[in-house]
């Protein structure tokens, strides 16, 4: 048995064409090599596992290859390529900034830069995780990066571009690497599975690709883990069990329960998910994505947004056809709100179960609302008079009331008086019977009680309104009404205090009540928000339809306007102006004011 090499190393890209999902960057670097327009510093940034370091190694290997091919593929046979493949190249240097982040490490690097390459044209320095360098190390590296030798090229790789100094960024050509799409990862994994003679389905490959979250290196690691667990025959059930992935079938089953309004089944499904060790937050996040995918399936133009296997996508389309759009909107709102409140909740399970309950009630609430309108539309229909004698609902009423029809079973005769009544008396009986049928007595309900409470409260309000007796406008009546106004505005302490200090007065016209406030801010605020309400209150209690309320500012005396005296010289000048005794004392003692 040969030595095992992990797939991330075994199938690492060796040329620009083998870079997965970074075609634009590969094309730009190839064009710069063809046109001999090489920069002295590059910055490769992007998520983990998308090919930043691999692209840097391919670029360094290509520019130092002595017999490069037409399609910019290194020959792999020259001394530069062989030394690089064997890890003994003195022209390509790799530095891990996470462990070599001090000033001394950067100074050693700058000393190496002075030595020209022995093999190849360029000395390439690949610094991985460059954001881990300290502030002093960045400053020590800045001068070398700004004016390097003509044969030196620096390639900086990082996953956190925002941590790099702007002075470093301005001296580099920046290339942003994208997350690799699910389709590209699945395509690459399928090729590798064919080479490794592993039988694996597309649904399983999509699970691995989605779990990798756009990182090819993570996808290859998960592929090795799956093959180690399952062998060369990989099944979908084994993969979701090994990778601890929640099956789509749970979400499909939950959606069916939601549409039927069966919250108990949804609770049991959620409990089963928790018993298998899945995180509750991951479950509710996955449920949000599930409703999002169902909403995407509603429009044919947005089907390309689904990153799912074809068979799973078809199930989503079939289920989406059963789901109303309003249901998906409200369900997605409920799950996102639950996800946002999860961290602050003291009982996360109850929070999620309440969200499941709300989703289960969406269709039930809409179903209850529709028959209500139908009943209201049918309500005005009046029953025919003949239904009073023949309908089963009228029999109890007939037995409780006076004997309208009497029959003697032994003689076979009937009383003719009730059967052929006078037309003048028949219509009132039918009318009263119809009215009883239209408004039957039912059992006690909250709706009827609330209507009685509302009608009772409205009647009380009407009685209270009738008890109000308007009084003429004079000083005494205004004072008593003003006290009532202060009490009625007790919910607003600031307004109540301002009214208490207002000192209302009647102007010369006899139809305007003026009260004063202490500052312009109070006046503007009362005019804008409360004046109409206060004026309406006064009109309800004072018999003067043309009554108006006006807010005025208090008149401040000149003495109050004077500033307080703090300095000794100000106090002396004030006494000089106002006190005769002070002036005599000052004159007798021969004192001067400083």
C-alpha positions in Angstrom: 0.0 0.0 0.0 1.4 3.3 -1.0 1.5 6.4 1.2 -1.8 8.2 1.5 -1.9 11.8 0.4 -4.9 13.9 1.3 -6.9 15.1 -1.7 -6.3 18.8 -0.8 -2.6 18.2 -1.5 -2.9 15.5 -4.1 -5.2 17.5 -6.4 -3.8 20.9 -5.7 -3.8 23.1 -8.8 -0.5 23.1 -10.8 -1.4 25.7 -13.5 -3.7 28.6 -14.1 -6.2 26.4 -16.0 -6.7 24.1 -13.0 -7.8 27.0 -10.6 -11.4 26.4 -9.8 -13.8 29.4 -9.9 -11.1 32.1 -10.3 -11.0 32.5 -14.1 -10.8 36.3 -14.1 -7.8 36.4 -11.8 -6.1 33.6 -13.7 -6.6 35.4 -17.0 -5.2 38.7 -15.5 -2.1 37.1 -14.2 -1.5 35.2 -17.4 -1.8 38.4 -19.4 0.6 40.2 -17.1 3.2 37.5 -17.7 2.7 37.5 -21.5 3.1 41.3 -21.7 5.9 41.3 -19.2 4.0 43.8 -16.9 4.8 42.3 -13.6 4.2 44.4 -10.4 6.6 44.3 -7.5 3.9 43.5 -5.0 0.6 41.6 -5.1 -2.1 41.2 -2.5 -4.4 38.1 -2.8 -7.4 38.3 -0.4 -10.5 36.3 0.0 -12.1 33.5 2.1 -10.3 30.5 3.2 -9.7 27.6 0.8 -10.4 29.4 -2.4 -6.9 29.1 -4.0 -5.0 32.2 -2.9 -1.7 30.5 -1.9 -2.1 28.0 -4.8 -2.4 30.9 -7.3 0.7 32.6 -5.7 2.7 29.4 -6.1 1.6 28.9 -9.7 2.4 32.5 -10.5 5.9 32.2 -8.9 6.6 28.9 -10.6 5.5 30.2 -14.0 7.6 33.4 -14.1 10.7 31.4 -13.1 10.3 28.5 -15.5 13.1 28.6 -18.1 11.1 26.7 -20.8 7.6 27.9 -20.4 5.0 26.5 -22.9 2.8 28.6 -25.1 -0.3 28.2 -22.9 1.7 29.5 -19.9 2.0 26.1 -18.3 5.3 25.4 -16.5 7.3 22.7 -18.1 8.0 20.8 -14.8 11.4 19.6 -16.1 13.7 22.6 -15.7 15.8 23.1 -12.6 13.6 25.8 -11.3 10.5 23.7 -11.6 12.2 20.6 -10.1 13.7 22.5 -7.2 10.3 24.1 -6.5 8.5 20.7 -6.6 11.1 19.2 -4.3 10.9 22.1 -1.8 14.6 23.2 -2.2 14.2 26.3 -4.3 16.2 29.3 -3.4 14.2 31.6 -5.7 10.7 31.1 -4.2 10.4 31.7 -0.4 7.3 31.0 1.6 6.8 32.7 5.0 3.9 32.1 7.4 3.2 35.5 9.0 1.1 33.9 11.8 4.2 32.5 13.4 6.8 34.9 12.0 5.2 38.2 12.9 7.9 40.0 14.8 10.2 42.8 13.6 13.2 40.5 13.6 11.5 38.1 11.2 10.8 40.9 8.8 14.4 42.2 9.1 15.7 38.7 8.2 13.4 38.8 5.2 14.7 42.2 4.0 18.3 40.8 4.4 17.4 37.9 2.0 15.9 40.3 -0.5 19.3 41.8 -1.2 20.6 38.4 -2.5 19.7 38.0 -6.2 18.2 34.6 -7.4 20.7 32.0 -8.5 18.2 30.1 -10.7 15.4 31.9 -12.5 14.7 35.6 -13.1 12.9 36.6 -9.9 13.1 36.0 -6.2 9.4 35.6 -5.2 8.4 36.0 -1.5 5.0 34.5 -0.6 3.8 35.8 2.8 0.7 33.9 4.0 -1.7 35.3 6.6 0.0 38.7 6.3 -2.6 40.4 8.5 -1.0 38.6 11.5 2.1 40.9 11.3 2.4 43.3 14.2 2.3 47.1 13.7 6.1 47.4 14.1 6.6 44.5 11.6 4.4 46.3 9.0 6.4 49.5 9.5 9.7 47.7 9.1 8.4 46.0 5.9 7.0 49.2 4.4 10.3 50.6 3.0 11.3 47.3 1.4 7.9 46.9 -0.1 8.0 50.4 -1.5 11.4 50.2 -3.2 12.3 46.6 -3.7 15.1 45.3 -6.0 14.1 44.8 -9.6 14.3 41.0 -9.2 12.1 40.8 -6.1 8.4 40.2 -6.2 6.2 40.0 -3.0 2.9 38.1 -2.9 0.9 38.8 0.2 -2.0 36.5 1.0 -4.7 37.2 3.6 -8.3 36.4 4.6 -8.8 39.7 6.5 -8.0 42.6 4.2 -9.3 45.2 6.6 -6.6 44.5 9.1 -3.8 45.5 6.7 -2.4 49.1 6.9 -3.6 51.4 4.1 0.1 52.2 3.4 0.6 48.6 2.6 -2.5 48.3 0.5 -1.6 51.3 -1.6 1.7 49.7 -2.7 0.1 46.4 -3.9 -2.0 45.2 -6.7 -5.1 43.7 -5.0 -6.9 40.6 -6.3 -10.1 39.6 -4.5 -10.8 35.9 -4.7 -14.4 34.8 -4.8 -16.2 32.0 -2.9 -16.4 28.9 -5.2 -19.9 28.1 -6.3 -21.6 24.9 -5.4 -21.7 23.8 -9.1 -18.0 24.2 -9.5 -17.3 22.3 -6.3 -19.6 19.5 -7.4 -18.0 19.3 -10.8 -14.5 19.1 -9.4 -15.5 16.5 -6.7 -17.1 14.4 -9.4 -13.9 14.3 -11.4 -11.9 13.4 -8.3 -14.4 10.7 -7.4 -14.0 9.2 -10.9 -10.2 9.2 -10.5 -10.4 7.6 -7.1 -13.0 5.1 -8.3 -15.6 6.2 -5.7 -19.3 5.8 -6.4 -21.2 8.8 -5.1 -24.4 10.5 -6.2 -25.1 14.1 -7.1 -27.3 14.6 -4.1 -24.4 13.6 -1.8 -21.9 15.8 -3.6 -24.3 18.8 -3.2 -24.4 18.1 0.5 -20.6 18.1 0.7 -20.4 21.3 -1.4 -22.9 23.1 0.7 -21.2 22.0 3.9 -17.8 23.4 2.5 -19.3 26.9 2.3 -17.5 27.9 -0.9 -14.0 26.5 0.1 -12.5 23.9 -2.2 -10.0 22.8 0.4 -12.8 22.1 2.9 -14.8 20.2 0.3 -11.8 18.0 -0.4 -11.3 17.4 3.3 -15.0 16.4 3.7 -14.7 14.2 0.7 -11.8 12.3 2.3 -13.7 12.0 5.5 -16.7 10.6 3.7 -14.7 8.0 1.8 -13.0 7.0 5.0 -16.4 6.5 6.7 -18.3 4.9 3.8 -15.7 3.3 1.6 -15.9 3.4 -2.2 -19.7 3.1 -2.1 -21.1 6.3 -0.7 -24.8 6.7 0.1 -26.8 9.8 0.9 -27.9 8.6 4.3 -24.4 7.8 5.4 -23.1 11.2 4.4 -25.7 13.2 6.3 -25.2 11.0 9.3 -21.4 11.3 9.1 -21.3 15.1 8.5 -24.1 15.8 11.0 -26.3 17.5 8.3 -30.1 17.9 8.9 -32.0 16.1 6.2 -34.2 18.0 3.8 -37.0 15.6 4.5 -37.5 17.1 8.0 -38.1 20.5 6.5 -40.5 19.0 3.9 -42.4 17.2 6.7 -42.6 20.4 8.8 -44.0 22.4 5.9 -46.7 19.8 5.3 -47.6 20.0 9.1 -47.7 23.8 8.9 -50.0 23.8 5.9 -52.4 21.4 7.8 -52.2 23.5 11.0 -50.8 20.5 13.0 -48.6 22.2 15.5 -48.4 19.0 17.6 -46.7 17.1 14.8 -44.3 20.0 14.3 -43.4 20.0 18.0 -42.7 16.2 17.8 -40.5 16.7 14.7 -38.5 19.4 16.4 -38.0 17.2 19.5 -36.8 14.4 17.3 -34.3 16.8 15.7 -33.0 17.9 19.1 -32.7 14.3 20.3 -30.3 13.6 17.4 -27.9 16.2 18.6 -28.6 19.1 16.2 -28.3 22.6 17.4 -31.5 24.5 17.8 -30.1 27.7 16.2 -28.9 25.8 13.2 -32.3 24.2 12.9 -34.2 27.6 12.8 -31.6 29.0 10.5 -32.1 26.1 8.1 -35.8 26.5 8.3 -35.5 30.2 7.3 -33.4 29.1 4.3 -36.0 26.4 3.5 -38.8 29.0 3.3 -36.5 31.2 1.3 -36.0 28.4 -1.2 -39.7 27.8 -1.4 -40.3 31.5 -2.1 -37.6 31.4 -4.8 -39.4 28.5 -6.5 -42.5 30.6 -6.9 -41.0 32.4 -9.8 -39.5 30.5 -12.8 -37.0 33.3 -13.4 -35.4 32.8 -9.9 -34.9 29.1 -10.1 -31.2 29.7 -10.8 -30.8 30.9 -7.2 -31.3 27.4 -5.9 -28.0 25.8 -5.0 -29.5 22.3 -4.8 -29.3 19.0 -6.4 -31.8 18.5 -9.3 -33.9 15.9 -7.5 -34.1 18.1 -4.3 -34.9 21.2 -6.4 -37.8 19.3 -8.1 -39.2 18.5 -4.6 -39.0 22.2 -3.7 -40.9 23.1 -6.8 -43.7 20.6 -6.1 -44.0 21.8 -2.5 -43.8 25.4 -3.4 -46.9 25.0 -5.6 -48.9 24.0 -2.5 -47.8 27.0 -0.4 -49.5 30.4 -0.7 -47.2 33.3 -1.1 -48.7 35.0 2.0 -48.0 31.9 4.0 -44.3 31.9 3.0 -44.0 35.6 3.8 -45.4 35.3 7.3 -43.5 32.0 7.9 -40.2 33.6 6.8 -40.9 36.6 9.1 -41.6 34.3 12.0 -38.4 32.3 11.6 -36.1 35.4 11.1 -37.6 37.1 14.2 -37.0 33.9 16.2 -33.4 33.6 14.9 -32.7 37.3 15.8 -34.1 36.8 19.4 -32.4 33.5 20.0 -29.3 34.9 21.7 -31.3 37.0 24.2 -33.8 34.3 25.1 -33.6 32.5 28.4 -35.6 29.6 27.1 -34.6 29.0 23.4 -36.6 25.9 23.0 -39.9 27.6 24.0 -39.0 30.5 21.7 -38.6 28.1 18.7 -41.8 26.2 19.6 -43.7 29.4 19.8 -42.4 30.3 16.3 -43.5 26.9 15.0 -47.0 27.5 16.6 -47.3 30.8 14.9 -46.5 29.3 11.5 -49.0 26.5 12.1 -51.7 29.1 12.8 -51.2 31.1 9.6 -53.4 28.9 7.3 -55.8 28.3 10.1 -56.4 32.0 10.7 -57.0 32.6 7.0 -59.4 29.7 6.8 -61.4 31.0 9.7 -61.6 34.5 8.2 -63.3 33.3 5.0 -66.5 31.6 6.4 -67.1 34.8 8.5 -67.7 36.8 5.4 -70.0 34.1 4.0 -72.2 34.0 7.1 -72.6 37.8 7.0 -73.7 37.6 3.4 -76.3 35.0 4.1 -77.6 36.5 7.3 -80.2 38.9 5.8 -82.2 35.9 4.2 -85.6 35.6 5.9 -87.2 32.2 6.4 -90.6 31.3 4.8 -93.6 31.2 7.1 -94.3 27.5 6.3 -90.9 26.6 7.9 -92.3 27.5 11.3 -94.6 24.4 11.4 -92.4 21.9 9.5 -88.8 22.6 10.5 -87.3 20.6 13.3 -85.8 23.7 14.9 -89.3 25.1 15.4 -90.7 22.1 17.3 -89.2 23.0 20.7 -90.5 26.5 20.3 -94.0 25.2 19.5 -94.0 22.9 22.5 -93.0 25.7 24.8 -95.6 28.3 23.6 -99.4 28.1 23.7 -100.9 25.1 21.9 -101.4 26.4 18.4 -102.4 23.0 17.0 -104.2 20.2 19.1 -104.8 16.8 17.7 -106.9 14.0 19.2 -105.4 10.7 18.1 -108.3 8.5 19.2 -111.0 10.4 17.4 -108.9 11.4 14.5 -110.1 15.0 14.7 -108.3 18.3 15.0 -109.1 21.6 16.6 -110.2 23.8 13.7 -109.5 27.1 15.5 -105.7 27.0 15.5 -105.6 25.5 12.0 -107.8 28.2 10.4 -107.1 31.3 12.4 -108.2 34.7 11.5 -105.9 36.4 9.0 -105.6 39.4 11.2 -104.1 37.3 14.0 -102.0 34.9 12.0 -99.5 37.5 10.7 -98.4 38.7 14.1 -97.8 35.2 15.3 -95.7 34.4 12.2 -93.8 37.6 12.6 -92.9 36.9 16.2 -92.0 33.3 15.4 -89.7 34.5 12.6 -88.0 37.0 14.8 -87.4 34.3 17.3 -85.9 32.1 14.7 -83.7 34.8 13.4 -82.3 35.7 16.8 -82.2 32.5 18.8 -80.8 32.3 22.3 -77.4 30.8 22.3 -74.9 29.8 24.9 -72.7 32.3 26.7 -70.0 33.7 24.4 -67.2 36.1 24.9 -68.2 38.1 21.8 -71.7 38.7 23.2 -70.3 39.7 26.6 -67.9 42.1 25.0 -70.8 43.6 22.9 -72.8 44.1 26.0 -69.9 45.7 27.8 -69.3 48.0 24.9 -73.0 49.0 24.7 -73.1 49.5 28.4 -70.0 51.6 28.4 -71.3 53.7 25.5 -74.6 54.2 27.3 -72.8 55.3 30.4 -70.8 57.7 28.4 -74.0 59.1 26.9 -75.5 59.4 30.4 -72.4 61.2 31.6 -72.5 63.5 28.7 -76.1 64.3 29.5 -75.2 65.1 33.1 -72.7 67.9 32.1 -74.2 71.3 32.7 -72.6 74.2 30.9 -72.0 77.3 33.0 -71.6 80.9 31.9 -68.1 82.4 31.6 -67.0 84.4 34.6 -64.0 84.4 36.9 -65.5 82.0 39.5 -66.7 79.4 37.0 -63.5 79.6 35.0 -61.5 78.9 38.2 -63.6 75.7 39.0 -63.5 74.5 35.3 -59.7 75.1 35.2 -59.2 72.9 38.3 -61.2 70.2 36.5 -58.9 70.6 33.5 -55.8 70.2 35.6 -57.2 67.0 37.1 -58.1 65.6 33.6 -54.5 66.2 32.4 -52.9 64.5 35.4 -51.5 61.8 33.0 -49.2 64.5 31.6 -47.3 65.8 34.7 -45.5 68.6 32.8 -48.7 69.9 31.2 -50.6 69.6 34.4 -47.9 71.6 36.2 -47.9 74.3 33.5 -51.7 74.6 33.8 -51.6 74.9 37.5 -49.2 77.8 37.2 -51.0 79.3 34.2 -53.3 81.7 36.2 -56.1 81.9 33.5 -57.7 85.3 32.8 -60.6 86.5 30.7 -59.6 89.2 28.2 -61.6 92.3 27.5 -63.7 90.8 24.7 -65.1 88.2 27.1 -64.6 85.3 24.8 -60.9 84.5 25.1 -59.3 82.7 28.0 -55.6 83.5 28.4 -53.1 81.6 30.5 -49.4 82.2 30.7 -46.4 79.9 30.6 -42.8 80.6 31.7 -40.9 80.2 28.4 -41.3 80.1 24.7 -40.6 76.4 24.4 -43.6 75.6 26.6 -45.8 77.9 24.6 -44.8 76.4 21.2 -45.2 72.9 22.5 -48.7 73.5 24.0 -49.8 75.4 20.9 -48.7 72.5 18.6 -49.9 69.5 20.6 -52.5 70.3 23.3 -54.2 73.6 22.6 -57.2 72.1 20.6 -57.8 69.5 23.3 -57.8 72.0 26.1 -60.0 74.4 24.2 -62.5 71.5 23.5 -62.6 70.7 27.2 -63.5 74.3 28.1 -66.2 74.5 25.4 -67.8 71.3 26.8 -68.2 73.0 30.2 -68.6 76.7 29.5 -71.7 78.0 27.7 -69.9 80.1 25.1 -69.6 78.6 21.5 -67.1 81.3 20.5 -64.8 80.6 23.4 -61.1 80.5 22.5 -58.0 79.6 24.5 -54.7 81.4 24.1 -51.3 80.8 25.5 -49.1 83.8 26.5 -45.7 84.3 28.0 -45.2 85.6 31.5 -44.1 89.2 31.8 -40.8 89.2 33.6 -39.9 92.3 35.6 -36.7 94.2 35.1 -35.6 93.1 38.6 -35.9 89.5 37.6 -34.1 90.1 34.3 -31.0 91.4 36.1 -28.2 88.9 36.2 -27.0 87.5 39.5 -24.0 89.2 41.0 -21.1 86.9 41.5 -17.9 89.1 41.3 -17.0 91.4 44.2 -16.6 94.4 41.8 -20.1 93.8 40.5 -21.5 93.7 44.0 -19.7 96.9 44.9 -21.0 98.7 41.9 -24.5 97.5 42.6 -24.3 98.9 46.2 -22.8 102.1 44.9 -26.0 102.7 42.9 -28.6 101.5 45.3 -27.3 102.1 48.9 -26.9 105.6 50.4 -25.2 104.1 53.5 -22.6 102.4 51.3 -21.8 105.6 49.6 -21.4 107.5 52.9 -19.3 104.7 54.4 -17.1 104.7 51.3 -16.7 108.5 51.5 -15.9 108.6 55.2 -13.2 105.9 54.9 -11.8 107.3 51.7 -12.1 104.0 49.8 -12.1 103.4 46.1 -13.8 100.6 44.1 -11.3 98.5 42.2 
